[in-house]
Amino acid sequence: MNLPLHDPTTHNPQHTHMTTQHFRAITQRACMIRQCVHMTTQHFDTITQRTCMIRQYVHMTTQHFHAITQRASMIRQYVHTIRWRAHVIQQRIRMPHNASAPPGGTPA
């Protein structure tokens, strides 16, 4: 009579103990994996929030740079206008309205 290699009707305490230990090891490993996944998810959420903050900061910095550029353009135009007015004033000082009068003096 040939017996099967594994007879479930026979009870082997050593086999049961090893299976229980194996099951506990698998359970502990699954718990560690769950904790690792949880920590990774939190880390990913933190990275996502930080990325969002950086994106907002870049947007604000870009707007600030644009405002500074516009202000610099206005200042350049203002300086150009002042130089032009100074030039006109210097021309008026150098060329008196009365051509017969000496520079800076009264007519002869």
N, CA and C of each residue as an Amber inpcrd file, in Angstrom:
protein
   324
   0.8480000  -1.1760000   0.0000000   0.0000000   0.0000000   0.0000000
   0.8870000   1.2300000   0.0000000   0.6530000   2.0920000  -0.9580000
   1.4490000   3.3130000  -1.0790000   0.7790000   4.4440000  -0.2980000
   1.5210000   5.0760000   0.6320000   1.0090000   6.2260000   1.3870000
   1.3930000   7.5150000   0.6600000   0.5320000   8.5350000   0.7040000
   0.9040000   9.8140000   0.0820000   2.1030000  10.4210000   0.8150000
   2.8430000  11.2540000   0.1070000   4.0070000  11.8830000   0.7200000
   3.6000000  12.7820000   1.8880000   2.4710000  13.4370000   1.7740000
   2.0050000  14.2840000   2.8780000   0.6070000  13.8310000   3.2640000
   0.4720000  13.3420000   4.4270000  -0.8320000  12.8560000   4.9090000
  -1.3890000  13.8850000   5.8710000  -2.4240000  14.6460000   5.4770000
  -2.9670000  15.6880000   6.3450000  -3.6070000  15.1280000   7.6160000
  -3.8820000  13.8600000   7.6340000  -4.5060000  13.2840000   8.8360000
  -3.4910000  13.0840000   9.9480000  -2.2290000  13.0210000   9.6030000
  -1.2080000  12.8520000  10.6440000  -0.8600000  14.2110000  11.2030000
  -0.6360000  14.2920000  12.4990000  -0.3330000  15.5570000  13.1720000
   1.1300000  15.5530000  13.5720000   1.8790000  16.5230000  13.0490000
   3.2950000  16.6520000  13.3540000   3.4920000  17.9580000  14.1080000
   3.7040000  17.9260000  15.4220000   3.8480000  19.1620000  16.2110000
   5.0050000  20.0370000  15.7320000   6.0900000  19.4380000  15.3170000
   7.2440000  20.2210000  14.8500000   6.8760000  20.9810000  13.5750000
   6.1610000  20.3320000  12.6790000   5.7320000  20.9740000  11.4350000
   4.7720000  22.1230000  11.7320000   3.8540000  21.8960000  12.6630000
   2.8980000  22.9480000  13.0460000   3.6210000  24.1490000  13.6410000
   4.6180000  23.8950000  14.4840000   5.3850000  24.9750000  15.1190000
   6.1280000  25.7890000  14.0630000   6.7520000  25.1230000  13.1030000
   7.4860000  25.8220000  12.0460000   6.5370000  26.6490000  11.1800000
   5.3650000  26.0870000  10.8860000   4.3830000  26.8170000  10.0790000
   3.9070000  28.0590000  10.8250000   3.6810000  27.9540000  12.1340000
   3.2470000  29.0900000  12.9440000   4.3250000  30.1740000  12.9620000
   5.5790000  29.7600000  13.1310000   6.6700000  30.7330000  13.1160000
   6.7660000  31.4300000  11.7500000   6.6150000  30.6400000  10.7130000
   6.6590000  31.1950000   9.3570000   5.5250000  32.1970000   9.1580000
   4.3460000  31.8570000   9.6160000   3.1870000  32.7530000   9.4970000
   3.4300000  34.0440000  10.2710000   3.9950000  33.9220000  11.4970000
   4.2920000  35.1300000  12.2890000   5.3290000  35.9960000  11.5840000
   6.3600000  35.3610000  10.9990000   7.3760000  36.1210000  10.2820000
   6.7630000  36.8570000   9.0950000   5.8730000  36.1820000   8.3620000
   5.2000000  36.8170000   7.2240000   4.3310000  37.9730000   7.7020000
   3.6310000  37.7810000   8.8100000   2.7730000  38.8370000   9.3590000
   3.5970000  40.0470000   9.7740000   4.7390000  39.8060000  10.4500000
   5.6080000  40.9190000  10.8520000   6.1470000  41.6620000   9.6330000
   6.5520000  40.8940000   8.6290000   7.0780000  41.5040000   7.4120000
   6.0040000  42.3480000   6.7200000   4.7700000  41.8370000   6.6820000
   3.6640000  42.5880000   6.0780000   3.4180000  43.8810000   6.8520000
   3.5130000  43.8090000   8.1730000   3.3320000  45.0060000   9.0050000
   4.4310000  46.0280000   8.7030000   5.6680000  45.5630000   8.5770000
   6.7690000  46.4690000   8.2480000   6.5710000  47.1080000   6.8750000
   6.1000000  46.3230000   5.9340000   5.8600000  46.8490000   4.5850000
   4.7610000  47.9100000   4.6220000   3.6800000  47.6450000   5.3930000
   2.6010000  48.6370000   5.5270000   3.1320000  49.9340000   6.1200000
   3.9790000  49.8400000   7.1640000   4.5550000  51.0440000   7.7680000
   5.4330000  51.7800000   6.7620000   6.2120000  51.0270000   5.9930000
   7.0830000  51.6390000   4.9860000   6.2530000  52.3650000   3.9340000
   5.1710000  51.7460000   3.4900000   4.2910000  52.3750000   2.4960000
   3.6790000  53.6460000   3.0790000   3.2670000  53.5950000   4.3440000
   2.6760000  54.7580000   4.9990000   3.6980000  55.9020000   5.0670000
   4.9250000  55.5810000   5.4880000   5.9610000  56.6120000   5.5770000
   6.2890000  57.1770000   4.1990000   6.3530000  56.3070000   3.1980000
   6.6520000  56.7630000   1.8360000   5.5470000  57.6800000   1.3280000
   4.3020000  57.3310000   1.6310000   3.1670000  58.1660000   1.2270000
   3.2540000  59.5320000   1.8910000   3.5720000  59.5630000   3.1910000
   3.7070000  60.8450000   3.8920000   4.8490000  61.6610000   3.2810000
   5.9640000  60.9860000   2.9910000   7.1040000  61.6670000   2.3920000
   6.7270000  62.2520000   1.0310000   6.0160000  61.4770000   0.2380000
   5.5750000  61.9460000  -1.0770000   4.6480000  63.1560000  -0.9270000
   3.7240000  63.0970000   0.0610000   2.8310000  64.2380000   0.3010000
   3.6330000  65.4820000   0.6740000   4.6500000  65.2860000   1.5230000
   5.4950000  66.4140000   1.9190000   6.2200000  66.9950000   0.7150000
   6.7730000  66.1230000  -0.1380000   7.4750000  66.5840000  -1.3450000
   6.5080000  67.3260000  -2.2630000   5.2890000  66.8080000  -2.3960000
   4.2890000  67.4540000  -3.2530000   3.9500000  68.8500000  -2.7230000
   3.7560000  68.9680000  -1.4060000   3.4580000  70.2760000  -0.8110000
   4.6200000  71.2330000  -1.0110000   5.8350000  70.7380000  -0.8140000
   7.0180000  71.5870000  -0.9680000   7.1520000  72.0480000  -2.4180000
   6.8740000  71.1480000  -3.3460000   6.9340000  71.5000000  -4.7710000
   5.9170000  72.5910000  -5.0890000   4.7350000  72.4710000  -4.5110000
   3.6900000  73.4840000  -4.7190000   4.1540000  74.8330000  -4.1710000
   4.7590000  74.8280000  -2.9800000   5.2550000  76.0700000  -2.3840000
   6.3490000  76.6840000  -3.2540000   7.2410000  75.8540000  -3.7740000
   8.3240000  76.3510000  -4.6280000   7.7430000  76.9550000  -5.9030000
   6.7200000  76.2840000  -6.4670000   6.0940000  76.7980000  -7.6820000
   5.4750000  78.1720000  -7.4200000   4.7950000  78.3280000  -6.2710000
   4.1970000  79.6190000  -5.9180000   5.2810000  80.6720000  -5.7390000
   6.3950000  80.2930000  -5.0900000   7.4980000  81.2270000  -4.8660000
   8.0990000  81.6800000  -6.1940000   8.2680000  80.7340000  -7.1210000
   8.8090000  81.0790000  -8.4440000   7.8620000  82.0420000  -9.1590000
   6.5580000  81.7770000  -9.0520000   5.5720000  82.6560000  -9.6820000
   5.6600000  84.0650000  -9.0890000   5.7210000  84.1540000  -7.7530000
   5.8150000  85.4600000  -7.1010000   7.1110000  86.1770000  -7.4900000
   8.2070000  85.4320000  -7.5320000   9.4940000  86.0250000  -7.8940000
   9.4670000  86.5360000  -9.3300000   8.8290000  85.7670000 -10.2120000
   8.7160000  86.1860000 -11.6060000   7.9100000  87.4800000 -11.7010000
   6.7960000  87.5550000 -10.9600000   5.9910000  88.7790000 -10.9710000
   6.7940000  89.9570000 -10.4260000   7.5490000  89.7050000  -9.3440000
   8.3590000  90.7630000  -8.7380000   9.4170000  91.2500000  -9.7340000
  10.0680000  90.3080000 -10.4130000  11.0790000  90.6650000 -11.4060000
  10.4450000  91.4890000 -12.5270000   9.2430000  91.0900000 -12.9540000
   8.5450000  91.8330000 -14.0120000   8.2540000  93.2640000 -13.5490000
   7.7900000  93.4020000 -12.2890000   7.5040000  94.7430000 -11.7470000
   8.7790000  95.5810000 -11.6770000   9.8910000  94.9600000 -11.2540000
  11.1700000  95.6900000 -11.1820000  11.5980000  96.1280000 -12.5860000
  11.4290000  95.2480000 -13.5620000  11.8070000  95.5760000 -14.9420000
  10.9880000  96.7550000 -15.4580000   9.6750000  96.7450000 -15.1770000
   8.8330000  97.8630000 -15.6010000   9.2580000  99.1570000 -14.9200000
   9.5620000  99.0610000 -13.6160000   9.9800000 100.2530000 -12.8670000
  11.3000000 100.7810000 -13.4220000  12.2180000  99.8970000 -13.7480000
  13.5030000 100.3190000 -14.3180000  13.2900000 101.0160000 -15.6570000
  12.3570000 100.5150000 -16.4510000  12.0620000 101.1470000 -17.7400000
  11.5120000 102.5530000 -17.5230000  10.6270000 102.7060000 -16.5470000
  10.0750000 104.0340000 -16.2480000  11.1710000 104.9830000 -15.7790000
  12.0930000 104.4840000 -14.9570000  13.1940000 105.3270000 -14.4660000
  14.0880000 105.7450000 -15.6280000  14.3810000 104.8010000 -16.5530000
  15.1980000 105.1470000 -17.7250000  14.5290000 106.2540000 -18.5440000
  13.2160000 106.1360000 -18.7510000  12.4970000 107.1670000 -19.5080000
  12.5460000 108.5120000 -18.7780000  12.4140000 108.4590000 -17.4470000
  12.4520000 109.6830000 -16.6400000  13.8320000 110.3410000 -16.7440000
  14.8960000 109.5380000 -16.6430000  16.2580000 110.0770000 -16.7590000
  16.4690000 110.6680000 -18.1480000  15.9690000 109.9850000 -19.1620000
  16.0990000 110.5070000 -20.5320000  15.4070000 111.8690000 -20.6450000
  14.2060000 111.9760000 -20.0670000  13.4550000 113.2450000 -20.1160000
  14.2150000 114.3480000 -19.3810000  14.7670000 114.0350000 -18.2120000
  15.5230000 115.0390000 -17.4460000  16.7420000 115.4900000 -18.2300000
  17.4580000 114.5600000 -18.8500000  18.6490000 114.9330000 -19.6460000
  18.2570000 115.8210000 -20.8330000  17.1410000 115.4640000 -21.4610000
  16.6900000 116.2700000 -22.5950000  16.3320000 117.6800000 -22.1340000
  15.6140000 117.7970000 -21.0080000  15.2510000 119.1240000 -20.4800000
  16.4940000 119.9140000 -20.0850000  17.4760000 119.2360000 -19.4690000
  18.7270000 119.9160000 -19.0990000  19.4370000 120.4260000 -20.3480000
  19.4220000 119.6290000 -21.3920000  20.0420000 120.0440000 -22.6520000
  19.3470000 121.2890000 -23.2110000  18.0170000 121.2950000 -23.2040000
  17.2550000 122.4480000 -23.6970000  17.5690000 123.6850000 -22.8670000
  17.6340000 123.5150000 -21.5510000  17.9340000 124.6650000 -20.6700000
  19.3330000 125.1960000 -20.9590000  20.3010000 124.2900000 -21.1380000
  21.6680000 124.7350000 -21.4570000  21.7110000 125.4810000 -22.7810000
  20.9530000 125.0250000 -23.7600000  20.9120000 125.7210000 -25.0540000
  20.3390000 127.1190000 -24.8850000  19.3160000 127.2780000 -24.0680000
  18.7100000 128.6020000 -23.8480000  19.6720000 129.5280000 -23.1250000
  20.4470000 128.9590000 -22.1870000  21.4050000 129.7890000 -21.4580000
  22.5170000 130.2480000 -22.4070000  22.9780000 129.3870000 -23.2860000
  24.0930000 129.7110000 -24.1880000  23.6740000 130.6340000 -25.3270000
  22.4060000 130.5940000 -25.7270000  21.9510000 131.4130000 -26.8500000
  20.9070000 132.4120000 -26.3440000  21.3400000 133.6260000 -26.0310000
  20.3740000 134.6270000 -25.5470000  19.3680000 134.9920000 -26.6450000
  18.2200000 135.4620000 -26.2080000  17.1700000 135.8230000 -27.1660000
  17.5720000 137.0530000 -28.0000000  18.2810000 137.9650000 -27.3800000
  18.7130000 139.1640000 -28.0800000  20.1100000 138.9230000 -28.6380000
  20.2100000 138.7890000 -29.9440000  21.4900000 138.4440000 -30.5550000
  22.5100000 139.5680000 -30.4250000  22.0360000 140.8240000 -30.2720000
  22.9740000 141.9520000 -30.1770000  23.5810000 142.0620000 -28.7880000
  23.0120000 141.4170000 -27.8440000  23.5320000 141.5140000 -26.4790000
  24.7000000 140.5600000 -26.3100000  25.7300000 140.9870000 -25.5900000
  26.8480000 140.0720000 -25.3180000  26.3800000 138.9640000 -24.3660000
  27.0490000 137.8530000 -24.4050000  26.6220000 136.7470000 -23.5240000
  26.6440000 137.1840000 -22.0670000  25.5070000 137.0260000 -21.4100000
  25.3930000 137.3360000 -19.9900000  25.3170000 138.8230000 -19.6890000
  25.2360000 139.6660000 -20.6920000  25.2380000 141.1110000 -20.4300000
  24.0170000 141.8000000 -20.9980000  24.0540000 143.1110000 -20.9880000
  22.9670000 143.9310000 -21.5250000  23.3810000 144.4570000 -22.8860000
  22.4180000 144.8880000 -23.7100000  22.7860000 145.4020000 -25.0470000
  23.6870000 146.6290000 -24.9500000  24.5380000 146.7960000 -25.9300000
  25.4890000 147.9240000 -25.9250000  24.8440000 149.2050000 -26.3590000
